[in-house]
Amino acid sequence: MGGNNSKGNENCGKYKEDVNFLGYEVKKYSNEEDNIFKVCEKDLNLLKFMTIQDFQQLIFLTFKSEDYKEEVVDETSFLLFINRKLVKHFLISNDIRVNDQLTTEIKFFYENVYSELFKKYKHYYKKSVDENQKRKASMINNLALLTIGFNYCKFEYAYDKIDFIFNLLSENGRVLKRSHFLRTFLMFVLLVPSNIMIVLVDKLSESFEKYKTSLEIIQKYFSAFEYEDSIRLTDMTLESIFGESQEIDYDNFVKNFKNVDYLLTPEGIRNKLKATNVNN
């Protein structure tokens, strides 16, 4: 696992100060369907109150594992995590704690986030392109959970997300390899705000009248964010970052990230998935 004192941490400041280093200003994407995701990404999103480091520490302490390769999170333990740790975390607004109905909706939302995440996780490992990784998964690892935080935690700078990936998955903070675990992480970063969240919009619509969304709208957007679309874009993303190389240092990782800036926001991810959808 990437160390906390990696080269990425040492150098990240200079990129925050110089927006021209990447050769562009971080682009703001928008899509016609962004509004229907508001319930998931704004109204019921508890992670907006904490940084990715807060969320990461909470996960590590709760599941007593800092090894993202180890599968330690089953459904029961995740539900306890939501009820006892996340909802009651000191960073979460008091307005949520005193609103019983909202708390019920939030718990329903996160329970189903795990359910959908686990379904995709099992499917991914069953159909893995790496024969050595194929297996029957019964739990998920911290790596998959962290992709929720990557998309929905608060970040002071967009570049902090670039640092997070490098620090989490690089070897001793020196090089990032084109690994199975990086591919898994990127795939779920893409799946969470697209395929998984459109399913959550549907489930919330079925369970709460206030979140009612027409089936026609849900079906329209689901076809734009199918599982295979994220798999295809994952491989395209890896090509954009690594080219023909199998590893990359921090400086070149930051430079090449300008080719995949859509990873920085849920809106960017959905925009890119639609642009690369073969059915469009």
C-alpha positions in Angstrom: 0.0 0.0 0.0 1.3 3.5 -0.8 2.9 5.2 2.1 1.6 8.4 3.7 5.0 10.1 3.3 5.2 9.4 -0.4 6.7 11.7 -3.0 3.2 12.6 -4.0 2.6 14.2 -0.7 5.9 16.1 -0.8 5.3 17.5 -4.3 1.6 18.0 -4.4 1.8 21.6 -3.2 3.5 22.9 -6.3 0.7 21.6 -8.5 -2.0 23.3 -6.4 -0.2 26.6 -6.8 0.3 26.4 -10.5 -2.9 25.6 -12.5 -0.8 25.8 -15.7 1.4 22.8 -14.7 -1.2 20.4 -16.1 -1.7 22.5 -19.2 -5.3 23.2 -18.4 -7.7 24.5 -15.8 -9.9 21.8 -14.3 -12.9 21.5 -16.6 -16.4 21.6 -15.2 -18.7 19.1 -16.9 -22.4 19.1 -16.9 -25.1 16.7 -18.3 -28.8 16.8 -18.7 -29.2 13.9 -16.2 -27.1 15.4 -13.4 -30.2 16.7 -11.7 -31.7 13.2 -11.1 -28.5 12.2 -9.2 -28.9 15.2 -6.8 -30.8 13.0 -4.3 -27.8 10.6 -4.1 -25.0 13.1 -4.4 -26.3 16.0 -2.4 -29.4 15.2 -0.3 -28.3 11.8 1.1 -24.6 12.2 0.8 -23.0 12.1 4.3 -19.5 12.0 2.8 -19.7 15.7 1.8 -19.0 16.5 5.4 -15.6 14.8 5.5 -12.4 14.5 3.6 -11.3 11.3 1.9 -8.6 11.0 4.6 -11.4 11.2 7.3 -13.3 8.5 5.5 -10.3 6.3 4.9 -9.3 6.5 8.6 -12.9 5.6 9.6 -12.9 2.6 7.3 -9.5 1.4 8.5 -10.4 1.7 12.2 -13.8 0.1 11.8 -12.7 -2.9 9.8 -9.2 -3.1 11.5 -7.4 -3.4 8.2 -5.2 -1.0 6.2 -4.6 -3.7 3.5 -6.8 -2.8 0.5 -6.1 -6.3 -0.9 -7.8 -8.0 2.0 -11.6 -8.6 1.7 -12.9 -7.6 5.1 -16.3 -6.0 4.6 -19.5 -8.0 4.5 -23.0 -6.7 4.4 -23.7 -7.0 8.2 -20.5 -5.3 9.2 -21.1 -2.5 6.7 -24.6 -1.9 8.1 -23.2 -1.6 11.5 -20.6 0.8 10.1 -23.4 3.0 8.7 -25.5 2.9 11.8 -22.9 3.2 14.5 -20.0 5.0 12.8 -21.0 7.0 9.8 -24.3 8.5 10.7 -23.1 9.3 14.3 -19.7 10.7 13.2 -18.9 14.0 14.8 -18.3 15.6 11.4 -21.9 14.9 10.3 -24.4 17.8 10.6 -26.6 17.7 13.7 -29.5 18.6 11.5 -29.4 15.0 10.1 -29.2 13.3 13.5 -32.4 15.0 14.7 -34.3 14.2 11.6 -35.6 10.7 12.0 -37.1 10.4 8.5 -33.9 11.7 6.8 -31.8 9.3 8.8 -34.1 6.4 7.7 -33.6 7.5 4.1 -29.9 7.9 4.4 -29.5 4.4 6.0 -31.7 2.9 3.2 -29.5 4.7 0.7 -26.1 3.4 2.0 -27.4 -0.1 2.6 -28.3 -0.3 -1.1 -25.0 1.4 -2.1 -23.2 -1.6 -0.5 -25.6 -4.1 -2.1 -25.0 -2.7 -5.6 -21.3 -2.4 -5.0 -21.1 -6.0 -3.9 -23.0 -7.2 -6.9 -20.6 -5.5 -9.2 -17.6 -6.6 -7.2 -18.6 -10.3 -7.3 -19.3 -10.0 -11.1 -16.0 -8.3 -11.7 -14.0 -11.0 -10.0 -16.0 -13.8 -11.6 -15.4 -12.3 -15.1 -11.9 -10.9 -14.3 -9.6 -10.5 -17.3 -6.8 -11.7 -15.1 -7.1 -15.5 -14.7 -5.1 -15.3 -11.5 -7.7 -13.0 -9.9 -10.8 -14.9 -10.8 -12.6 -16.1 -7.6 -15.9 -16.3 -5.8 -16.1 -13.2 -3.7 -18.1 -13.2 -0.4 -17.0 -9.8 0.9 -15.5 -6.7 -0.6 -12.2 -4.9 0.3 -11.5 -1.4 1.5 -10.4 -0.4 -2.0 -14.0 -0.7 -3.3 -15.4 1.3 -0.4 -12.8 4.1 -0.9 -14.2 4.7 -4.4 -17.4 6.0 -2.8 -15.3 8.5 -0.9 -13.2 9.4 -3.9 -16.4 10.5 -5.7 -18.3 12.1 -2.8 -16.0 13.3 -0.1 -15.0 16.9 0.0 -11.7 17.9 -1.5 -10.0 21.3 -1.1 -8.4 21.0 -4.5 -9.2 18.8 -7.4 -5.5 17.8 -7.5 -5.9 16.2 -4.1 -7.7 13.4 -5.9 -4.6 12.8 -8.1 -2.4 12.6 -5.0 -4.9 10.2 -3.3 -4.7 7.7 -6.1 -0.9 7.8 -6.3 -0.4 7.7 -2.5 -2.9 4.8 -2.1 -1.6 2.5 -4.9 2.0 3.4 -5.6 4.9 1.4 -4.3 6.7 3.3 -1.6 5.5 6.6 -3.1 7.9 6.2 -6.0 6.1 4.5 -8.9 2.6 3.6 -9.8 2.3 0.3 -11.6 -0.4 -0.7 -14.1 -1.8 -3.3 -11.7 -4.9 -5.3 -11.2 -5.7 -3.2 -8.1 -5.4 0.1 -9.9 -7.7 -1.2 -12.7 -10.2 -2.3 -10.0 -10.1 1.0 -8.3 -10.6 3.0 -11.5 -13.4 0.8 -12.6 -15.4 1.4 -9.4 -14.6 5.1 -9.5 -16.4 5.0 -12.8 -19.2 2.7 -11.7 -20.2 4.5 -8.5 -21.6 7.8 -10.0 -23.1 6.1 -13.1 -24.3 2.6 -13.1 -24.6 2.1 -9.4 -26.2 5.5 -8.7 -28.8 5.1 -11.4 -29.9 1.9 -9.7 -30.1 3.8 -6.4 -32.3 6.5 -8.0 -34.6 3.7 -9.0 -34.7 2.1 -5.6 -35.3 5.4 -3.9 -38.1 6.1 -6.4 -39.7 2.8 -5.5 -39.4 3.2 -1.8 -40.1 6.9 -1.1 -42.7 9.0 -2.8 -40.7 12.2 -2.4 -38.0 10.7 -4.6 -40.3 9.5 -7.3 -38.7 9.4 -10.8 -40.4 8.1 -13.9 -39.3 4.7 -15.1 -38.8 6.1 -18.6 -36.2 8.5 -17.4 -34.4 5.8 -15.3 -34.3 3.4 -18.2 -33.0 6.1 -20.6 -30.0 6.9 -18.4 -29.4 3.3 -17.3 -28.7 2.4 -20.9 -26.0 5.1 -21.0 -24.2 3.8 -17.9 -24.1 0.0 -18.3 -21.4 -2.1 -16.6 -19.6 -2.8 -19.9 -19.3 1.0 -20.5 -17.3 1.4 -17.3 -15.1 -1.6 -18.1 -14.3 -0.1 -21.6 -13.6 3.3 -20.2 -11.4 1.9 -17.5 -9.1 0.4 -20.1 -9.1 3.6 -22.1 -8.2 5.5 -19.0 -5.2 3.2 -18.2 -4.0 3.7 -21.8 -4.2 7.4 -21.5 -2.2 7.4 -18.2 0.4 4.8 -19.0 0.6 4.5 -22.8 2.8 1.5 -23.4 4.5 1.7 -20.1 3.8 -0.6 -17.1 4.7 1.9 -14.4 4.9 5.7 -14.0 6.5 8.1 -11.5 4.6 10.9 -9.8 5.5 13.8 -12.0 4.4 12.0 -15.2 1.3 10.6 -13.5 0.3 14.2 -12.7 1.1 15.4 -16.3 -0.8 12.5 -17.9 -3.8 13.0 -15.7 -4.8 15.9 -17.9 -6.0 13.3 -20.4 -8.4 11.8 -17.8 -9.6 14.9 -16.0 -13.1 13.5 -16.1 -12.2 11.3 -13.2 -12.2 14.4 -10.9 -16.0 14.7 -10.7 -19.1 12.5 -11.0 -20.3 14.9 -13.7 -17.1 14.4 -15.7 -17.4 10.6 -15.4 -20.9 10.6 -16.7 -20.0 12.9 -19.5 -17.2 10.7 -20.6 -19.2 7.5 -20.3 -21.9 9.0 -22.6 -19.3 10.2 -25.1 -17.7 6.8 -25.3 -20.9 4.7 -25.2 -20.9 2.6 -28.3 -24.7 2.7 -28.5 -24.8 6.5 -28.9 
